[in-house]
Amino acid sequence: MPINHNHRYFGLNSLSLEAAVQEVQQRLGLSLGPSHSDKSSSAASMDATFYPQFSERIRTDAERMARNYILFYSLENAIRDLIDDVLFDAIGPDWWEEPDVVPEPVHKNADKNKKKEDGTGVTPRSDRMLDYTNFGELGEIIKSNWTNFGDIFRDRRAVERIIANLNTLRASIAHCTALSEDEELRLHLSLRDWFRQQA
């Protein structure tokens, strides 16, 4: 029975739309009522204002970028879950260890990331090796297993392009650099492109 991911993608699309509405409210000085993220936003604001040494510009950028982080966190983890679900169903619970399923450079990098993390003594981030891959490597796993993903996505080249665009935008989000207005728009458009690729 094929996996139905409609609810997951509906939630991601809702987050994207909510962030766009909040951006319009902020730009026009409107209030259209409380949002889903009001509690987390005010918590982030309280944490930032607790340290008055941070400038107003940094606190404002942090609140704006927090919404982008939520979107990307949701997307990246939804893609990881999709890969795990599809390959679990197609190959079995040990799909990560099967030859030719995970490209060798991706496999090696995940092993390296896990060993490096193990050496720090921190709580392991996950029990599954897939969570030790980088965002761009998720696209490599999909590409290498296209026979299993071809029924989910409309076009392989489009999926590769969208993941490459998202990976470029992810760098600013992951490395705490504020996205410009144009790049925030590009993030939302890329998310919508991703949803449109679902067959």
trRosetta pair geometry for C-beta under 8 A, 3 or more apart (Angstrom, degrees):
i j d omega theta_ij theta_ji phi_ij phi_ji
2 151 6.9 -113 -121 126 131 134
3 82 7.8 163 105 -139 145 68
3 85 5.2 91 -112 145 164 129
3 86 6.6 -110 17 -79 140 68
3 89 6.7 -155 -42 -19 112 155
4 7 7.4 62 125 1 95 89
5 8 4.8 -51 -172 42 78 118
5 9 5.7 72 130 -19 91 103
5 78 7.8 110 -170 -178 120 104
5 82 6.1 19 -105 -105 152 104
5 85 7.9 157 -78 69 109 155
5 152 7.6 42 17 -148 133 117
5 198 7.1 -132 77 -135 113 134
6 9 6.0 -65 -146 44 30 103
6 10 6.0 36 155 -27 67 107
7 10 5.5 -51 -145 32 31 116
7 11 6.6 33 155 -20 62 102
8 11 6.0 -57 -159 32 30 111
8 12 6.7 25 149 -14 64 106
8 78 5.3 149 166 -140 119 115
8 81 7.3 -148 -135 86 155 135
8 82 7.8 -176 101 -66 157 97
9 12 5.5 -50 -146 38 40 112
9 13 6.1 41 154 -20 68 105
9 78 7.3 127 -79 176 59 148
9 195 5.4 135 -175 -125 117 95
9 198 6.1 -41 -88 -40 170 160
10 13 5.8 -56 -147 38 29 111
10 14 6.3 34 152 -23 63 106
11 14 5.6 -53 -149 32 31 114
11 15 6.7 33 152 -20 63 101
11 74 7.3 -133 121 -172 101 133
12 15 5.7 -51 -153 32 34 112
12 16 6.6 35 150 -19 65 104
12 71 7.6 92 -160 -153 80 70
12 74 5.3 171 -109 131 86 120
12 75 5.9 97 -144 -84 132 71
12 78 5.9 -59 -60 -18 136 165
12 191 6.9 -148 152 -170 107 115
12 195 7.2 -174 91 -77 114 113
13 16 5.6 -53 -152 35 35 114
13 17 6.3 33 152 -17 67 105
13 191 7.5 162 -102 143 57 110
13 192 7.5 80 -124 -102 93 69
13 195 5.6 61 -78 -95 111 160
14 17 5.8 -55 -146 39 32 109
14 18 6.2 33 155 -21 66 107
15 18 5.7 -55 -145 36 29 112
15 19 6.4 30 156 -19 64 105
15 36 7.9 -94 -104 75 69 144
15 70 6.4 -140 -167 126 130 105
15 71 5.5 170 129 -102 119 74
15 74 5.8 103 29 39 168 165
16 19 6.0 -56 -152 34 29 110
16 20 6.6 28 151 -18 63 106
16 71 6.0 86 -85 -130 70 122
16 188 5.4 134 -168 -136 105 84
16 191 4.9 -172 -98 106 144 149
16 192 6.9 177 140 -57 159 81
17 20 5.6 -55 -151 35 34 112
17 21 6.4 34 152 -19 67 104
18 21 5.7 -53 -148 36 33 111
18 22 6.3 35 153 -19 65 105
18 35 5.9 128 -171 -162 114 119
18 36 6.0 -36 -145 27 164 113
18 37 7.0 132 135 -2 134 110
19 22 5.7 -52 -147 36 32 113
19 23 6.5 38 152 -24 63 103
19 67 4.6 140 -125 166 110 124
19 68 7.4 112 -157 -73 150 51
19 70 7.8 175 -74 70 124 112
19 71 6.1 -41 -24 -57 157 126
19 188 7.1 -155 86 -90 116 115
20 23 5.6 -51 -152 31 32 115
20 24 6.7 31 151 -16 64 103
20 188 5.9 88 -71 -130 111 155
21 24 5.8 -54 -152 36 34 110
21 25 6.4 38 149 -21 66 105
21 32 6.8 -78 168 50 115 147
21 35 7.6 166 90 -105 115 127
22 25 5.5 -51 -147 35 34 115
22 26 6.3 34 155 -19 66 105
22 35 6.1 -15 -79 -59 112 167
22 37 7.7 -36 -66 54 155 121
22 67 6.7 -156 74 -110 146 157
23 26 5.8 -55 -149 36 29 110
23 27 6.3 27 154 -18 64 109
23 184 7.3 154 -106 137 150 142
24 27 5.7 -57 -144 38 30 111
24 28 6.1 3 165 4 67 114
24 30 7.4 -16 125 43 79 123
25 28 6.5 -75 -142 51 21 92
25 29 7.8 -107 169 76 54 3
25 30 4.7 -105 -138 73 68 85
25 31 6.4 77 -164 -96 121 33
25 32 5.8 -114 -94 3 123 99
26 29 7.7 25 -174 -71 25 37
34 38 4.8 -56 -162 -23 90 156
35 38 5.1 136 56 -42 69 89
35 41 7.9 46 70 -1 113 139
37 40 5.1 -60 -163 50 75 107
37 41 5.2 79 134 -31 91 104
37 67 6.8 115 115 -105 170 87
37 70 6.8 -115 -110 -24 137 176
38 41 5.7 -60 -142 38 26 112
38 42 6.2 20 163 -15 65 107
39 42 6.2 -59 -148 38 26 103
39 43 6.3 27 153 -20 63 108
40 43 5.5 -53 -147 35 34 114
40 44 6.4 36 153 -20 66 103
40 66 7.4 -169 132 155 104 131
40 70 7.7 107 108 -83 152 137
41 44 5.8 -53 -151 34 31 110
41 45 6.3 32 150 -20 64 107
41 63 6.2 65 -159 -155 91 99
41 66 6.7 153 -111 91 69 140
41 67 7.8 11 -93 -65 109 91
42 45 5.3 -50 -146 37 37 117
42 46 6.3 41 153 -22 67 101
43 46 5.8 -51 -148 34 31 111
43 47 6.5 32 152 -19 63 104
44 47 5.7 -54 -151 35 32 112
44 48 6.4 28 153 -17 66 107
44 62 6.8 -160 161 133 116 104
44 63 6.0 148 105 -106 123 71
44 66 5.2 -11 -133 -90 174 164
45 48 5.8 -58 -148 38 30 108
45 49 6.2 19 158 -11 67 110
45 59 7.2 74 -136 180 67 108
45 63 5.9 28 -79 -92 88 123
46 49 6.0 -60 -140 43 28 103
46 50 6.4 46 153 -39 62 99
47 50 5.7 -45 -157 13 30 120
47 51 7.9 5 154 3 57 97
48 51 6.7 -73 -170 44 37 92
48 54 5.8 -86 -173 73 85 154
48 58 7.7 -168 -161 113 122 88
48 59 4.4 136 147 -126 137 96
48 62 5.6 158 -94 77 144 148
48 63 7.4 -98 8 -52 156 89
49 52 7.0 25 -172 -83 56 65
49 59 6.7 61 -67 -133 69 148
51 54 5.2 68 101 -9 101 103
54 58 4.8 -114 -176 82 96 128
54 59 5.4 111 121 -55 120 92
54 62 7.9 -9 173 -12 146 143
55 58 4.8 97 58 6 81 100
55 59 7.1 -149 96 -3 43 86
56 59 5.8 -58 -148 40 33 109
56 60 6.1 33 155 -20 68 108
57 60 5.9 -57 -146 37 28 110
57 61 6.2 25 157 -16 64 109
58 61 5.8 -56 -145 40 29 109
58 62 6.1 34 154 -26 64 107
59 62 5.6 -53 -146 33 30 115
59 63 6.6 29 156 -19 64 102
60 63 6.1 -54 -153 33 31 108
60 64 6.5 25 152 -14 64 108
61 64 5.7 -60 -149 41 33 109
61 65 5.9 25 157 -15 70 112
61 178 4.3 -74 -157 -85 121 131
62 65 5.9 -59 -139 43 27 105
62 66 6.3 43 154 -37 63 99
63 66 5.7 -41 -151 16 30 118
63 67 7.8 32 152 -17 55 93
64 67 6.4 -54 -173 24 38 108
64 68 7.4 28 140 -10 65 105
64 178 7.1 46 81 -140 120 105
65 68 5.2 -52 -155 38 50 114
65 69 6.2 56 146 -25 74 100
65 173 6.8 172 -169 -127 100 70
65 176 7.5 97 137 -140 161 53
65 178 5.8 -112 -63 -113 121 66
65 179 6.9 138 -108 10 89 88
66 69 5.5 -51 -149 34 34 115
66 70 6.6 39 151 -22 65 101
67 70 5.7 -50 -152 31 33 113
67 71 6.7 34 150 -18 63 103
68 71 5.7 -52 -152 35 35 113
68 72 6.3 25 155 -13 68 108
68 173 5.4 -135 126 -108 112 116
68 179 6.1 139 -99 10 168 135
68 184 6.5 -102 -86 -121 124 90
68 187 6.3 14 -139 132 104 173
69 72 5.9 -60 -144 42 30 104
69 73 5.9 35 157 -23 68 108
69 173 5.6 162 -88 -173 68 109
70 73 5.8 -52 -140 36 26 113
70 74 6.3 26 158 -18 61 108
71 74 6.0 -63 -155 36 26 109
71 75 6.3 21 154 -16 65 110
71 187 6.8 97 103 152 145 122
71 188 8.0 -64 -159 -88 162 67
71 191 6.7 -69 177 -80 120 150
72 75 5.6 -54 -143 39 35 111
72 76 5.9 31 161 -18 69 108
72 166 7.7 157 -126 -173 97 101
72 169 7.7 -157 -93 112 128 103
72 170 6.0 145 -156 -112 141 85
72 173 5.2 106 11 122 160 167
72 187 7.6 -66 -66 -157 99 125
73 76 6.2 -57 -142 38 24 106
73 77 6.3 13 163 -8 61 113
74 77 6.3 -67 -148 43 23 103
74 78 6.1 24 156 -21 63 112
75 78 5.7 -61 -147 36 27 111
75 79 6.4 26 157 -19 65 105
75 166 7.3 -122 129 -159 147 143
75 191 6.4 -111 -87 -117 139 99
75 194 7.2 68 -147 86 121 169
76 79 5.8 -54 -151 34 31 110
76 80 6.5 32 150 -19 64 104
76 135 5.7 -72 -121 -108 116 104
76 138 7.5 -179 -151 -17 74 158
76 170 7.7 89 -71 -117 127 133
77 80 5.4 -47 -145 35 38 114
77 81 6.3 39 154 -18 66 103
78 81 5.7 -53 -147 38 32 111
78 82 6.3 38 151 -24 64 105
79 82 5.5 -51 -147 34 33 115
79 83 6.4 34 154 -19 65 102
79 138 5.2 68 133 164 126 151
80 83 5.9 -54 -151 35 30 110
80 84 6.3 27 153 -16 64 109
80 130 5.6 138 -158 137 98 118
80 131 6.5 59 -160 -87 150 69
80 138 6.6 -90 -79 -111 65 130
81 84 5.6 -56 -145 40 32 111
81 85 6.0 33 157 -21 67 108
82 85 5.9 -56 -145 37 27 110
82 86 6.2 20 161 -15 65 110
82 152 7.5 139 -175 176 120 160
83 86 6.1 -60 -144 39 25 105
83 87 6.0 7 166 -3 65 114
83 130 6.4 172 94 -149 124 141
83 138 6.3 -131 -40 -154 148 92
83 141 5.7 46 -147 109 138 134
83 142 6.6 -99 -99 -70 105 82
84 87 6.5 -65 -138 46 22 98
84 88 5.8 28 160 -25 62 113
84 128 6.8 5 -109 180 134 161
84 130 5.8 -132 -72 19 102 168
85 88 5.8 -57 -144 35 22 113
85 89 6.4 16 160 -13 61 109
86 89 6.1 -63 -154 39 27 106
86 90 6.1 11 157 -9 66 116
86 145 7.6 139 117 123 120 134
86 148 5.3 126 157 147 111 113
86 149 6.2 49 167 -84 164 77
86 152 7.0 -72 -96 -29 139 149
87 90 5.6 -58 -132 46 34 105
87 91 5.3 -16 -179 23 73 116
87 95 4.1 151 148 150 108 166
87 101 6.6 103 -152 -174 130 126
87 141 7.9 -60 -50 167 144 115
87 145 6.4 -25 -91 -175 104 170
87 148 6.5 81 -88 131 62 163
88 91 7.2 -68 -113 55 12 76
88 92 6.9 -33 -159 150 48 11
88 93 6.1 30 -140 -95 91 47
88 95 6.2 -117 -79 -7 42 131
90 95 7.5 69 72 -106 84 137
90 145 7.6 137 81 -177 155 124
90 148 4.4 -47 -66 -123 169 128
91 94 7.9 -105 128 74 101 57
91 95 3.9 101 82 -106 129 102
91 98 5.7 -112 178 2 136 160
91 101 6.2 31 -103 -107 171 143
91 148 7.9 -47 -31 -86 96 153
92 95 6.0 155 64 -56 57 78
92 98 7.7 111 51 -50 100 132
94 97 4.8 -40 171 40 96 112
94 98 6.5 116 115 -42 83 86
95 98 5.5 -43 -151 10 42 119
95 101 5.4 -151 175 169 80 163
96 101 7.2 -134 -119 92 18 129
96 102 6.0 21 -151 -25 59 138
96 107 7.9 141 178 -116 81 94
96 128 7.4 174 -47 -168 150 83
96 129 5.0 125 -170 51 153 125
96 130 6.6 -122 -93 -49 123 84
98 101 4.4 63 79 -12 101 130
100 144 7.5 -165 170 173 63 116
101 141 7.9 22 149 -150 70 89
101 144 7.1 117 178 120 29 121
101 145 6.4 29 -155 -77 69 120
102 106 5.3 -122 174 88 92 116
102 107 4.7 116 112 -67 118 95
102 110 7.8 -43 171 12 147 141
102 141 6.0 -20 -119 -111 71 100
102 144 7.3 118 -128 79 20 154
103 106 4.6 83 66 8 87 109
103 107 6.9 -158 92 -10 41 88
103 137 7.9 -139 53 -155 112 89
103 140 5.2 -69 16 154 138 119
103 141 7.1 -128 5 -82 90 55
103 144 5.3 -162 -49 -64 92 150
104 107 5.5 -54 -144 36 33 115
104 108 6.2 31 159 -19 68 106
105 108 5.7 -54 -144 38 31 110
105 109 6.2 31 157 -20 66 107
105 140 7.9 -67 72 165 102 164
106 109 5.9 -56 -146 37 28 109
106 110 6.4 28 155 -18 63 107
106 133 5.9 11 -170 -124 98 118
106 137 4.5 139 -125 -162 106 118
106 140 5.4 -176 -61 92 134 134
106 141 6.4 -177 156 -61 170 89
107 110 6.0 -59 -152 36 26 109
107 111 6.5 27 152 -18 63 107
108 111 5.7 -55 -150 36 32 113
108 112 6.3 33 152 -20 66 107
109 112 5.5 -52 -147 37 33 113
109 113 6.3 35 153 -20 65 105
109 132 7.9 177 118 131 70 92
109 133 6.9 79 94 -124 109 64
109 134 7.0 -48 137 -4 140 102
109 137 6.7 -148 72 -85 139 153
110 113 5.7 -52 -146 36 31 112
110 114 6.3 31 155 -19 64 106
110 129 5.1 78 151 175 137 95
110 130 7.6 -31 -129 -99 147 18
110 132 4.0 107 -156 95 80 107
110 133 5.1 -31 -82 -69 109 71
110 137 7.7 -177 -54 133 98 161
111 114 5.9 -58 -149 37 28 109
111 115 6.3 26 155 -17 65 108
111 129 7.7 -4 -70 -147 60 121
111 132 7.7 114 -44 115 20 146
112 115 5.9 -56 -145 37 29 109
112 116 6.2 30 156 -20 64 108
113 116 5.8 -56 -147 36 28 112
113 117 6.3 25 155 -16 64 108
113 132 4.3 165 86 -177 123 101
113 133 7.8 -175 27 -75 152 24
114 117 5.8 -58 -148 39 30 109
114 118 6.2 35 152 -24 66 106
114 124 7.9 22 -148 -141 87 106
114 129 6.8 -54 -52 -125 143 79
114 132 4.8 -38 -55 -112 89 160
115 118 5.5 -50 -145 33 31 115
115 119 6.5 34 154 -23 62 105
116 119 5.9 -57 -157 31 30 114
116 120 7.3 30 148 -25 60 101
117 120 5.9 -53 -160 22 39 112
117 122 6.6 -76 -173 57 83 104
117 124 6.7 99 127 -123 124 64
117 125 6.7 -63 -168 -6 160 102
117 132 7.6 -129 6 -119 138 111
118 124 7.2 10 -88 -92 72 98
124 127 7.3 86 115 -72 131 49
125 131 5.8 -152 113 134 108 125
125 132 7.3 139 62 -80 123 74
126 130 7.8 -78 122 65 151 69
126 131 3.5 61 25 57 161 154
126 132 7.2 -144 53 -41 115 77
128 131 5.4 95 78 -3 84 101
129 132 5.6 -54 -166 29 54 114
129 133 7.7 66 142 -33 70 91
130 133 5.9 -41 -167 7 46 116
130 141 7.9 20 -130 -74 98 172
133 137 4.1 -126 -178 87 110 132
133 138 6.2 133 112 -60 131 69
133 141 7.4 -5 -160 -29 172 129
134 137 4.8 97 57 1 74 107
134 138 7.9 -123 99 -15 46 79
135 138 5.9 -43 -167 11 40 114
135 139 7.9 37 144 -12 62 95
135 163 7.6 -173 150 -170 88 91
135 166 7.1 -120 158 116 133 101
135 167 5.3 174 102 -109 114 85
135 170 5.4 -2 37 98 165 180
136 139 5.9 -48 -170 28 47 113
136 140 7.1 47 138 -18 69 101
136 163 6.9 123 -128 150 53 104
136 164 7.5 53 -126 -105 98 54
136 167 4.4 58 -77 -123 92 149
137 140 5.1 -46 -153 31 49 118
137 141 6.6 52 149 -21 71 96
138 141 5.8 -50 -154 32 36 111
138 142 6.6 36 148 -17 65 103
138 163 7.0 -148 82 -146 92 133
139 142 5.6 -52 -149 37 35 112
139 143 6.1 36 153 -21 67 107
139 159 7.1 169 -138 139 94 90
139 160 6.1 108 -177 -122 124 58
139 163 3.7 147 -82 126 131 161
139 164 7.3 62 -98 -51 178 65
139 167 7.6 -76 -7 -45 135 130
140 143 5.6 -52 -143 38 31 113
140 144 6.2 29 157 -18 64 108
141 144 5.9 -56 -145 38 29 109
141 145 6.4 -5 163 10 63 114
142 145 6.4 -83 -148 55 24 88
142 146 7.0 63 152 -84 64 64
142 149 5.2 21 -159 -26 86 173
142 153 7.8 57 179 -8 129 149
142 159 6.5 -108 125 144 143 138
142 163 7.8 173 39 -51 138 156
143 146 6.1 -4 -158 -55 34 101
143 156 6.9 97 -120 -166 76 107
143 159 7.9 -180 -74 98 79 116
143 160 6.4 56 -83 -86 121 106
145 148 4.6 -23 157 34 101 115
145 149 6.1 90 104 -11 84 104
146 149 5.6 -73 -137 53 39 97
146 150 5.4 62 161 -55 77 95
146 156 5.7 2 -131 -106 135 126
147 150 6.1 -24 -133 -1 23 120
149 152 5.2 -63 -163 40 63 113
149 153 5.7 15 152 12 95 109
149 159 7.9 113 137 -151 132 177
150 153 6.9 -72 -129 56 27 80
150 156 7.5 -29 -103 -63 83 100
151 199 6.2 -118 166 54 43 154
152 198 6.5 -46 172 -139 72 67
152 199 5.8 -177 177 19 16 106
153 156 7.1 104 104 -81 126 47
153 158 7.7 -170 170 75 112 102
153 159 5.0 11 -175 -65 155 134
153 197 4.8 -3 -145 156 88 104
153 198 6.9 -51 -100 -101 53 33
153 199 6.2 -83 -31 -30 1 96
154 158 6.6 -7 80 53 96 143
154 196 7.7 -42 8 134 140 71
154 197 5.2 -131 23 -153 96 58
154 198 7.7 16 -25 62 91 11
154 199 5.5 151 -68 -83 66 78
155 158 4.0 68 83 10 111 114
155 159 6.7 178 90 -14 57 83
155 197 6.9 -104 38 -135 74 97
156 159 5.8 -56 -151 34 31 111
156 160 6.5 31 153 -18 66 105
157 160 5.6 -52 -149 36 35 113
157 161 6.3 35 153 -20 66 105
158 161 5.7 -54 -148 36 32 111
158 162 6.2 31 155 -20 66 107
158 193 7.4 -142 174 172 103 107
158 197 5.8 -178 112 -105 119 116
159 162 5.8 -54 -145 37 30 110
159 163 6.3 26 158 -16 64 108
159 197 5.7 125 -81 -171 83 155
160 163 6.1 -59 -147 39 27 107
160 164 6.3 28 154 -20 63 108
161 164 5.7 -57 -149 36 29 112
161 165 6.4 30 153 -19 65 105
162 165 5.8 -53 -150 35 31 111
162 166 6.3 28 154 -15 65 108
162 190 5.8 146 -156 -163 81 86
162 193 4.9 -163 -110 111 121 119
162 194 5.3 154 163 -77 144 76
162 197 6.6 -118 1 -31 159 145
163 166 5.7 -55 -143 41 32 111
163 167 6.1 38 154 -27 65 106
164 167 5.7 -52 -146 32 29 114
164 168 6.8 33 153 -21 61 101
165 168 5.9 -55 -158 30 32 112
165 169 6.7 24 150 -12 65 107
165 186 7.1 -128 175 166 115 108
165 190 4.9 -157 109 -114 124 133
165 193 7.9 41 57 58 146 148
166 169 5.7 -58 -150 41 36 109
166 170 6.1 47 150 -34 68 104
166 187 7.6 88 -121 -132 72 68
166 190 5.2 170 -71 147 83 140
166 191 7.8 100 -101 -68 117 61
166 194 7.4 35 -54 -59 141 130
167 170 5.4 -44 -146 24 32 121
167 171 7.4 48 153 -33 57 89
168 171 6.3 -42 -170 7 34 112
169 172 6.4 -54 -171 31 47 106
169 173 6.7 37 142 -12 74 110
169 179 7.0 25 -157 -111 91 130
169 183 6.1 163 -122 -180 98 101
169 186 6.4 -169 -83 103 131 108
169 187 5.1 159 -180 -88 156 91
169 190 6.8 -171 2 29 147 156
170 173 5.5 -64 -150 43 41 110
170 174 5.6 32 158 -17 78 112
171 174 6.1 -60 -139 42 24 105
171 175 5.9 -7 169 8 63 118
171 177 7.8 -3 123 38 75 122
172 175 6.4 -73 -134 52 21 90
172 177 4.3 -91 -148 74 78 100
172 178 7.3 -44 174 89 116 13
172 179 5.2 116 115 -77 146 78
172 183 6.9 47 31 141 160 152
173 179 7.1 -3 -65 -44 78 115
179 183 4.1 -129 -169 92 99 115
179 184 4.9 129 111 -59 126 76
179 187 6.8 -7 -165 -24 167 131
180 183 4.8 90 51 9 76 101
180 184 7.1 -134 95 -6 39 85
181 184 5.7 -52 -150 33 32 112
181 185 6.5 33 151 -18 64 104
182 185 5.7 -56 -155 36 32 112
182 186 6.3 35 147 -22 66 105
183 186 5.1 -45 -144 35 39 117
183 187 6.5 50 151 -26 64 96
184 187 5.6 -46 -154 27 34 115
184 188 6.8 29 150 -13 63 102
185 188 5.8 -56 -153 38 35 108
185 189 6.2 31 151 -17 68 108
186 189 5.6 -55 -142 41 33 110
186 190 6.0 35 156 -22 66 107
187 190 5.8 -56 -146 36 26 110
187 191 6.5 30 153 -21 62 104
188 191 5.6 -50 -149 33 32 113
188 192 6.5 30 153 -16 64 104
189 192 5.7 -55 -150 38 34 110
189 193 6.4 40 149 -23 65 102
190 193 5.4 -47 -147 32 35 116
190 194 6.5 42 150 -24 63 100
191 194 5.5 -50 -155 29 33 115
191 195 6.7 30 150 -15 64 102
192 195 5.7 -51 -148 37 37 110
192 196 6.3 39 152 -21 66 105
193 196 5.6 -57 -149 37 31 113
193 197 6.7 39 151 -29 63 101
194 197 5.8 -53 -159 22 32 114
194 198 8.0 44 145 -32 58 88
195 198 6.0 -35 -170 2 45 113
